[in-house]
């Protein structure tokens, strides 16, 4: 199941830098994950300082 980023996101970019498939991009108020490309590896969640990424 793909990950989603909740509203706790502080736009630091750590998740996007860590994503092995490059499916995370900067949105207007938080980073966003392309669910169709997400491989559910959890790399984004492991580096997020505010625990914003969660499995959908």
mmJSON file of the N, C-alpha and C atoms, coordinates in Angstrom:
{"data_MODEL":{"atom_site":{
"group_PDB":["ATOM","ATOM","ATOM","ATOM","ATOM","ATOM","ATOM","ATOM","ATOM","ATOM","ATOM","ATOM","ATOM","ATOM","ATOM","ATOM","ATOM","ATOM","ATOM","ATOM","ATOM","ATOM","ATOM","ATOM","ATOM","ATOM","ATOM","ATOM","ATOM","ATOM","ATOM","ATOM","ATOM","ATOM","ATOM","ATOM","ATOM","ATOM","ATOM","ATOM","ATOM","ATOM","ATOM","ATOM","ATOM","ATOM","ATOM","ATOM","ATOM","ATOM","ATOM","ATOM","ATOM","ATOM","ATOM","ATOM","ATOM","ATOM","ATOM","ATOM","ATOM","ATOM","ATOM","ATOM","ATOM","ATOM","ATOM","ATOM","ATOM","ATOM","ATOM","ATOM","ATOM","ATOM","ATOM","ATOM","ATOM","ATOM","ATOM","ATOM","ATOM","ATOM","ATOM","ATOM","ATOM","ATOM","ATOM","ATOM","ATOM","ATOM","ATOM","ATOM","ATOM","ATOM","ATOM","ATOM","ATOM","ATOM","ATOM","ATOM","ATOM","ATOM","ATOM","ATOM","ATOM","ATOM","ATOM","ATOM","ATOM","ATOM","ATOM","ATOM","ATOM","ATOM","ATOM","ATOM","ATOM","ATOM","ATOM","ATOM","ATOM","ATOM","ATOM","ATOM","ATOM","ATOM","ATOM","ATOM","ATOM","ATOM","ATOM","ATOM","ATOM","ATOM","ATOM","ATOM","ATOM","ATOM","ATOM","ATOM","ATOM","ATOM","ATOM","ATOM","ATOM","ATOM","ATOM","ATOM","ATOM","ATOM","ATOM","ATOM","ATOM","ATOM","ATOM","ATOM","ATOM","ATOM","ATOM","ATOM","ATOM","ATOM","ATOM","ATOM","ATOM","ATOM","ATOM","ATOM"],
"id":[1,2,3,4,5,6,7,8,9,10,11,12,13,14,15,16,17,18,19,20,21,22,23,24,25,26,27,28,29,30,31,32,33,34,35,36,37,38,39,40,41,42,43,44,45,46,47,48,49,50,51,52,53,54,55,56,57,58,59,60,61,62,63,64,65,66,67,68,69,70,71,72,73,74,75,76,77,78,79,80,81,82,83,84,85,86,87,88,89,90,91,92,93,94,95,96,97,98,99,100,101,102,103,104,105,106,107,108,109,110,111,112,113,114,115,116,117,118,119,120,121,122,123,124,125,126,127,128,129,130,131,132,133,134,135,136,137,138,139,140,141,142,143,144,145,146,147,148,149,150,151,152,153,154,155,156,157,158,159,160,161,162,163,164,165,166,167,168],
"type_symbol":["N","C","C","N","C","C","N","C","C","N","C","C","N","C","C","N","C","C","N","C","C","N","C","C","N","C","C","N","C","C","N","C","C","N","C","C","N","C","C","N","C","C","N","C","C","N","C","C","N","C","C","N","C","C","N","C","C","N","C","C","N","C","C","N","C","C","N","C","C","N","C","C","N","C","C","N","C","C","N","C","C","N","C","C","N","C","C","N","C","C","N","C","C","N","C","C","N","C","C","N","C","C","N","C","C","N","C","C","N","C","C","N","C","C","N","C","C","N","C","C","N","C","C","N","C","C","N","C","C","N","C","C","N","C","C","N","C","C","N","C","C","N","C","C","N","C","C","N","C","C","N","C","C","N","C","C","N","C","C","N","C","C","N","C","C","N","C","C"],
"label_atom_id":["N","CA","C","N","CA","C","N","CA","C","N","CA","C","N","CA","C","N","CA","C","N","CA","C","N","CA","C","N","CA","C","N","CA","C","N","CA","C","N","CA","C","N","CA","C","N","CA","C","N","CA","C","N","CA","C","N","CA","C","N","CA","C","N","CA","C","N","CA","C","N","CA","C","N","CA","C","N","CA","C","N","CA","C","N","CA","C","N","CA","C","N","CA","C","N","CA","C","N","CA","C","N","CA","C","N","CA","C","N","CA","C","N","CA","C","N","CA","C","N","CA","C","N","CA","C","N","CA","C","N","CA","C","N","CA","C","N","CA","C","N","CA","C","N","CA","C","N","CA","C","N","CA","C","N","CA","C","N","CA","C","N","CA","C","N","CA","C","N","CA","C","N","CA","C","N","CA","C","N","CA","C","N","CA","C","N","CA","C","N","CA","C","N","CA","C"],
"label_alt_id":[null,null,null,null,null,null,null,null,null,null,null,null,null,null,null,null,null,null,null,null,null,null,null,null,null,null,null,null,null,null,null,null,null,null,null,null,null,null,null,null,null,null,null,null,null,null,null,null,null,null,null,null,null,null,null,null,null,null,null,null,null,null,null,null,null,null,null,null,null,null,null,null,null,null,null,null,null,null,null,null,null,null,null,null,null,null,null,null,null,null,null,null,null,null,null,null,null,null,null,null,null,null,null,null,null,null,null,null,null,null,null,null,null,null,null,null,null,null,null,null,null,null,null,null,null,null,null,null,null,null,null,null,null,null,null,null,null,null,null,null,null,null,null,null,null,null,null,null,null,null,null,null,null,null,null,null,null,null,null,null,null,null,null,null,null,null,null,null],
"label_comp_id":["UNK","UNK","UNK","UNK","UNK","UNK","UNK","UNK","UNK","UNK","UNK","UNK","UNK","UNK","UNK","UNK","UNK","UNK","UNK","UNK","UNK","UNK","UNK","UNK","UNK","UNK","UNK","UNK","UNK","UNK","UNK","UNK","UNK","UNK","UNK","UNK","UNK","UNK","UNK","UNK","UNK","UNK","UNK","UNK","UNK","UNK","UNK","UNK","UNK","UNK","UNK","UNK","UNK","UNK","UNK","UNK","UNK","UNK","UNK","UNK","UNK","UNK","UNK","UNK","UNK","UNK","UNK","UNK","UNK","UNK","UNK","UNK","UNK","UNK","UNK","UNK","UNK","UNK","UNK","UNK","UNK","UNK","UNK","UNK","UNK","UNK","UNK","UNK","UNK","UNK","UNK","UNK","UNK","UNK","UNK","UNK","UNK","UNK","UNK","UNK","UNK","UNK","UNK","UNK","UNK","UNK","UNK","UNK","UNK","UNK","UNK","UNK","UNK","UNK","UNK","UNK","UNK","UNK","UNK","UNK","UNK","UNK","UNK","UNK","UNK","UNK","UNK","UNK","UNK","UNK","UNK","UNK","UNK","UNK","UNK","UNK","UNK","UNK","UNK","UNK","UNK","UNK","UNK","UNK","UNK","UNK","UNK","UNK","UNK","UNK","UNK","UNK","UNK","UNK","UNK","UNK","UNK","UNK","UNK","UNK","UNK","UNK","UNK","UNK","UNK","UNK","UNK","UNK"],
"label_asym_id":["A","A","A","A","A","A","A","A","A","A","A","A","A","A","A","A","A","A","A","A","A","A","A","A","A","A","A","A","A","A","A","A","A","A","A","A","A","A","A","A","A","A","A","A","A","A","A","A","A","A","A","A","A","A","A","A","A","A","A","A","A","A","A","A","A","A","A","A","A","A","A","A","A","A","A","A","A","A","A","A","A","A","A","A","A","A","A","A","A","A","A","A","A","A","A","A","A","A","A","A","A","A","A","A","A","A","A","A","A","A","A","A","A","A","A","A","A","A","A","A","A","A","A","A","A","A","A","A","A","A","A","A","A","A","A","A","A","A","A","A","A","A","A","A","A","A","A","A","A","A","A","A","A","A","A","A","A","A","A","A","A","A","A","A","A","A","A","A"],
"label_entity_id":["1","1","1","1","1","1","1","1","1","1","1","1","1","1","1","1","1","1","1","1","1","1","1","1","1","1","1","1","1","1","1","1","1","1","1","1","1","1","1","1","1","1","1","1","1","1","1","1","1","1","1","1","1","1","1","1","1","1","1","1","1","1","1","1","1","1","1","1","1","1","1","1","1","1","1","1","1","1","1","1","1","1","1","1","1","1","1","1","1","1","1","1","1","1","1","1","1","1","1","1","1","1","1","1","1","1","1","1","1","1","1","1","1","1","1","1","1","1","1","1","1","1","1","1","1","1","1","1","1","1","1","1","1","1","1","1","1","1","1","1","1","1","1","1","1","1","1","1","1","1","1","1","1","1","1","1","1","1","1","1","1","1","1","1","1","1","1","1"],
"label_seq_id":[1,1,1,2,2,2,3,3,3,4,4,4,5,5,5,6,6,6,7,7,7,8,8,8,9,9,9,10,10,10,11,11,11,12,12,12,13,13,13,14,14,14,15,15,15,16,16,16,17,17,17,18,18,18,19,19,19,20,20,20,21,21,21,22,22,22,23,23,23,24,24,24,25,25,25,26,26,26,27,27,27,28,28,28,29,29,29,30,30,30,31,31,31,32,32,32,33,33,33,34,34,34,35,35,35,36,36,36,37,37,37,38,38,38,39,39,39,40,40,40,41,41,41,42,42,42,43,43,43,44,44,44,45,45,45,46,46,46,47,47,47,48,48,48,49,49,49,50,50,50,51,51,51,52,52,52,53,53,53,54,54,54,55,55,55,56,56,56],
"pdbx_PDB_ins_code":[null,null,null,null,null,null,null,null,null,null,null,null,null,null,null,null,null,null,null,null,null,null,null,null,null,null,null,null,null,null,null,null,null,null,null,null,null,null,null,null,null,null,null,null,null,null,null,null,null,null,null,null,null,null,null,null,null,null,null,null,null,null,null,null,null,null,null,null,null,null,null,null,null,null,null,null,null,null,null,null,null,null,null,null,null,null,null,null,null,null,null,null,null,null,null,null,null,null,null,null,null,null,null,null,null,null,null,null,null,null,null,null,null,null,null,null,null,null,null,null,null,null,null,null,null,null,null,null,null,null,null,null,null,null,null,null,null,null,null,null,null,null,null,null,null,null,null,null,null,null,null,null,null,null,null,null,null,null,null,null,null,null,null,null,null,null,null,null],
"Cartn_x":[0.844,0.0,0.89,0.578,1.381,1.366,2.378,2.46,1.787,1.349,0.807,1.514,1.574,2.186,1.082,1.039,-0.029,0.347,-0.547,-0.382,0.707,1.34,2.445,3.718,3.72,4.891,5.418,6.745,7.376,8.171,7.981,8.596,10.129,10.712,12.175,12.83,12.1,12.628,13.388,13.504,14.25,13.641,12.335,11.655,11.934,11.855,12.084,13.513,14.455,15.858,16.126,15.381,15.603,14.851,13.795,12.944,13.732,13.804,14.592,13.966,12.668,12.005,11.605,11.898,11.638,10.179,9.326,7.888,7.368,8.259,7.844,8.225,7.242,7.491,6.933,7.444,7.016,5.65,4.716,3.397,3.324,2.134,1.997,2.177,1.724,1.843,2.5,2.771,3.45,3.965,4.872,5.343,4.25,4.221,3.186,3.824,3.184,3.671,2.759,3.347,2.598,2.338,1.104,0.76,0.986,0.847,1.031,2.489,3.41,4.836,5.451,4.784,5.303,5.427,6.594,6.829,6.694,6.197,5.924,7.14,8.299,9.529,9.706,9.07,9.177,10.391,11.184,12.38,12.011,10.93,10.494,10.147,9.438,9.031,10.235,11.245,12.405,13.257,13.176,13.994,13.205,11.903,11.081,11.198,11.574,11.722,10.399,9.276,7.98,7.003,7.496,6.668,5.446,5.608,4.484,4.077,5.006,4.586,3.987,2.854,2.175,1.618,1.493,0.866,-0.603,-1.086,-2.482,-3.43],
"Cartn_y":[-1.181,0.0,1.245,2.2,3.415,4.276,5.093,6.046,7.356,8.096,9.444,10.335,11.618,12.569,13.411,13.432,14.176,15.655,16.399,17.845,18.255,17.295,17.612,17.967,17.744,17.983,19.409,19.523,20.834,21.249,20.519,20.859,20.853,19.943,19.914,19.218,18.343,17.67,16.388,15.986,14.77,13.546,13.474,12.318,12.209,13.329,13.329,12.926,13.384,13.046,11.563,10.946,9.545,8.559,9.001,8.1,7.45,6.109,5.43,5.452,5.731,5.752,7.162,8.16,9.547,9.91,9.324,9.581,10.675,11.385,12.435,13.789,14.682,16.014,17.081,18.293,19.405,19.902,19.954,20.502,21.926,22.489,23.879,24.058,23.085,23.22,22.016,20.967,19.777,18.975,18.06,17.175,16.16,15.679,14.746,13.511,12.369,11.094,10.632,10.285,9.721,8.256,7.939,6.595,5.527,5.879,4.907,4.479,5.336,5.037,4.552,4.793,4.427,2.912,2.445,1.011,0.593,1.481,1.213,0.706,1.264,0.811,1.404,2.545,3.17,4.062,4.254,5.098,6.516,7.038,8.397,8.527,7.543,7.569,7.465,6.734,6.528,7.781,8.732,9.946,11.196,11.125,12.304,12.706,13.962,14.396,14.592,14.643,14.851,13.704,12.59,11.398,11.684,12.511,12.855,11.739,10.964,9.892,8.697,8.233,7.069,6.225,4.923,4.072,4.429,4.508,4.889,3.781],
"Cartn_z":[0.0,0.0,0.0,-0.806,-0.96,0.299,0.415,1.518,1.127,2.145,1.982,2.987,2.714,3.635,4.248,5.595,6.265,6.428,7.052,7.187,8.172,8.848,9.75,8.982,7.676,6.824,7.008,7.202,7.375,6.136,5.029,3.739,3.787,4.546,4.652,3.465,2.784,1.607,1.867,3.122,3.449,2.776,2.742,2.148,0.656,-0.036,-1.484,-1.814,-1.011,-1.24,-1.01,-0.116,0.251,-0.635,-1.302,-2.095,-3.238,-3.266,-4.295,-5.69,-5.774,-7.08,-7.516,-6.694,-7.066,-7.216,-6.388,-6.532,-5.6,-4.913,-3.988,-4.57,-4.624,-5.175,-4.242,-4.395,-3.562,-4.005,-3.065,-3.329,-2.812,-2.757,-2.327,-0.823,-0.028,1.425,2.089,1.317,1.826,0.64,0.914,-0.15,-0.462,-1.692,-2.129,-2.737,-2.51,-3.028,-4.155,-5.285,-6.4,-6.058,-5.674,-5.211,-6.27,-7.529,-8.607,-8.744,-8.311,-8.419,-7.109,-5.996,-4.672,-4.544,-4.067,-3.885,-2.419,-1.579,-0.164,0.603,0.301,0.962,2.359,2.628,3.94,4.13,3.085,3.202,3.619,3.082,3.408,4.889,5.405,6.806,7.737,7.311,8.183,8.357,7.436,7.544,7.93,7.96,8.252,9.73,10.006,11.4,12.139,11.409,12.058,11.804,11.279,11.025,10.157,9.131,8.259,7.291,6.724,5.805,6.558,6.078,6.656,5.53,5.78,4.771,4.657,3.434,3.167,3.573],
"occupancy":[1.0,1.0,1.0,1.0,1.0,1.0,1.0,1.0,1.0,1.0,1.0,1.0,1.0,1.0,1.0,1.0,1.0,1.0,1.0,1.0,1.0,1.0,1.0,1.0,1.0,1.0,1.0,1.0,1.0,1.0,1.0,1.0,1.0,1.0,1.0,1.0,1.0,1.0,1.0,1.0,1.0,1.0,1.0,1.0,1.0,1.0,1.0,1.0,1.0,1.0,1.0,1.0,1.0,1.0,1.0,1.0,1.0,1.0,1.0,1.0,1.0,1.0,1.0,1.0,1.0,1.0,1.0,1.0,1.0,1.0,1.0,1.0,1.0,1.0,1.0,1.0,1.0,1.0,1.0,1.0,1.0,1.0,1.0,1.0,1.0,1.0,1.0,1.0,1.0,1.0,1.0,1.0,1.0,1.0,1.0,1.0,1.0,1.0,1.0,1.0,1.0,1.0,1.0,1.0,1.0,1.0,1.0,1.0,1.0,1.0,1.0,1.0,1.0,1.0,1.0,1.0,1.0,1.0,1.0,1.0,1.0,1.0,1.0,1.0,1.0,1.0,1.0,1.0,1.0,1.0,1.0,1.0,1.0,1.0,1.0,1.0,1.0,1.0,1.0,1.0,1.0,1.0,1.0,1.0,1.0,1.0,1.0,1.0,1.0,1.0,1.0,1.0,1.0,1.0,1.0,1.0,1.0,1.0,1.0,1.0,1.0,1.0,1.0,1.0,1.0,1.0,1.0,1.0],
"B_iso_or_equiv":[0.0,0.0,0.0,0.0,0.0,0.0,0.0,0.0,0.0,0.0,0.0,0.0,0.0,0.0,0.0,0.0,0.0,0.0,0.0,0.0,0.0,0.0,0.0,0.0,0.0,0.0,0.0,0.0,0.0,0.0,0.0,0.0,0.0,0.0,0.0,0.0,0.0,0.0,0.0,0.0,0.0,0.0,0.0,0.0,0.0,0.0,0.0,0.0,0.0,0.0,0.0,0.0,0.0,0.0,0.0,0.0,0.0,0.0,0.0,0.0,0.0,0.0,0.0,0.0,0.0,0.0,0.0,0.0,0.0,0.0,0.0,0.0,0.0,0.0,0.0,0.0,0.0,0.0,0.0,0.0,0.0,0.0,0.0,0.0,0.0,0.0,0.0,0.0,0.0,0.0,0.0,0.0,0.0,0.0,0.0,0.0,0.0,0.0,0.0,0.0,0.0,0.0,0.0,0.0,0.0,0.0,0.0,0.0,0.0,0.0,0.0,0.0,0.0,0.0,0.0,0.0,0.0,0.0,0.0,0.0,0.0,0.0,0.0,0.0,0.0,0.0,0.0,0.0,0.0,0.0,0.0,0.0,0.0,0.0,0.0,0.0,0.0,0.0,0.0,0.0,0.0,0.0,0.0,0.0,0.0,0.0,0.0,0.0,0.0,0.0,0.0,0.0,0.0,0.0,0.0,0.0,0.0,0.0,0.0,0.0,0.0,0.0,0.0,0.0,0.0,0.0,0.0,0.0],
"pdbx_formal_charge":[null,null,null,null,null,null,null,null,null,null,null,null,null,null,null,null,null,null,null,null,null,null,null,null,null,null,null,null,null,null,null,null,null,null,null,null,null,null,null,null,null,null,null,null,null,null,null,null,null,null,null,null,null,null,null,null,null,null,null,null,null,null,null,null,null,null,null,null,null,null,null,null,null,null,null,null,null,null,null,null,null,null,null,null,null,null,null,null,null,null,null,null,null,null,null,null,null,null,null,null,null,null,null,null,null,null,null,null,null,null,null,null,null,null,null,null,null,null,null,null,null,null,null,null,null,null,null,null,null,null,null,null,null,null,null,null,null,null,null,null,null,null,null,null,null,null,null,null,null,null,null,null,null,null,null,null,null,null,null,null,null,null,null,null,null,null,null,null],
"auth_seq_id":[1,1,1,2,2,2,3,3,3,4,4,4,5,5,5,6,6,6,7,7,7,8,8,8,9,9,9,10,10,10,11,11,11,12,12,12,13,13,13,14,14,14,15,15,15,16,16,16,17,17,17,18,18,18,19,19,19,20,20,20,21,21,21,22,22,22,23,23,23,24,24,24,25,25,25,26,26,26,27,27,27,28,28,28,29,29,29,30,30,30,31,31,31,32,32,32,33,33,33,34,34,34,35,35,35,36,36,36,37,37,37,38,38,38,39,39,39,40,40,40,41,41,41,42,42,42,43,43,43,44,44,44,45,45,45,46,46,46,47,47,47,48,48,48,49,49,49,50,50,50,51,51,51,52,52,52,53,53,53,54,54,54,55,55,55,56,56,56],
"auth_comp_id":["UNK","UNK","UNK","UNK","UNK","UNK","UNK","UNK","UNK","UNK","UNK","UNK","UNK","UNK","UNK","UNK","UNK","UNK","UNK","UNK","UNK","UNK","UNK","UNK","UNK","UNK","UNK","UNK","UNK","UNK","UNK","UNK","UNK","UNK","UNK","UNK","UNK","UNK","UNK","UNK","UNK","UNK","UNK","UNK","UNK","UNK","UNK","UNK","UNK","UNK","UNK","UNK","UNK","UNK","UNK","UNK","UNK","UNK","UNK","UNK","UNK","UNK","UNK","UNK","UNK","UNK","UNK","UNK","UNK","UNK","UNK","UNK","UNK","UNK","UNK","UNK","UNK","UNK","UNK","UNK","UNK","UNK","UNK","UNK","UNK","UNK","UNK","UNK","UNK","UNK","UNK","UNK","UNK","UNK","UNK","UNK","UNK","UNK","UNK","UNK","UNK","UNK","UNK","UNK","UNK","UNK","UNK","UNK","UNK","UNK","UNK","UNK","UNK","UNK","UNK","UNK","UNK","UNK","UNK","UNK","UNK","UNK","UNK","UNK","UNK","UNK","UNK","UNK","UNK","UNK","UNK","UNK","UNK","UNK","UNK","UNK","UNK","UNK","UNK","UNK","UNK","UNK","UNK","UNK","UNK","UNK","UNK","UNK","UNK","UNK","UNK","UNK","UNK","UNK","UNK","UNK","UNK","UNK","UNK","UNK","UNK","UNK","UNK","UNK","UNK","UNK","UNK","UNK"],
"auth_asym_id":["A","A","A","A","A","A","A","A","A","A","A","A","A","A","A","A","A","A","A","A","A","A","A","A","A","A","A","A","A","A","A","A","A","A","A","A","A","A","A","A","A","A","A","A","A","A","A","A","A","A","A","A","A","A","A","A","A","A","A","A","A","A","A","A","A","A","A","A","A","A","A","A","A","A","A","A","A","A","A","A","A","A","A","A","A","A","A","A","A","A","A","A","A","A","A","A","A","A","A","A","A","A","A","A","A","A","A","A","A","A","A","A","A","A","A","A","A","A","A","A","A","A","A","A","A","A","A","A","A","A","A","A","A","A","A","A","A","A","A","A","A","A","A","A","A","A","A","A","A","A","A","A","A","A","A","A","A","A","A","A","A","A","A","A","A","A","A","A"],
"auth_atom_id":["N","CA","C","N","CA","C","N","CA","C","N","CA","C","N","CA","C","N","CA","C","N","CA","C","N","CA","C","N","CA","C","N","CA","C","N","CA","C","N","CA","C","N","CA","C","N","CA","C","N","CA","C","N","CA","C","N","CA","C","N","CA","C","N","CA","C","N","CA","C","N","CA","C","N","CA","C","N","CA","C","N","CA","C","N","CA","C","N","CA","C","N","CA","C","N","CA","C","N","CA","C","N","CA","C","N","CA","C","N","CA","C","N","CA","C","N","CA","C","N","CA","C","N","CA","C","N","CA","C","N","CA","C","N","CA","C","N","CA","C","N","CA","C","N","CA","C","N","CA","C","N","CA","C","N","CA","C","N","CA","C","N","CA","C","N","CA","C","N","CA","C","N","CA","C","N","CA","C","N","CA","C","N","CA","C","N","CA","C","N","CA","C","N","CA","C"],
"pdbx_PDB_model_num":[1,1,1,1,1,1,1,1,1,1,1,1,1,1,1,1,1,1,1,1,1,1,1,1,1,1,1,1,1,1,1,1,1,1,1,1,1,1,1,1,1,1,1,1,1,1,1,1,1,1,1,1,1,1,1,1,1,1,1,1,1,1,1,1,1,1,1,1,1,1,1,1,1,1,1,1,1,1,1,1,1,1,1,1,1,1,1,1,1,1,1,1,1,1,1,1,1,1,1,1,1,1,1,1,1,1,1,1,1,1,1,1,1,1,1,1,1,1,1,1,1,1,1,1,1,1,1,1,1,1,1,1,1,1,1,1,1,1,1,1,1,1,1,1,1,1,1,1,1,1,1,1,1,1,1,1,1,1,1,1,1,1,1,1,1,1,1,1]
}}}
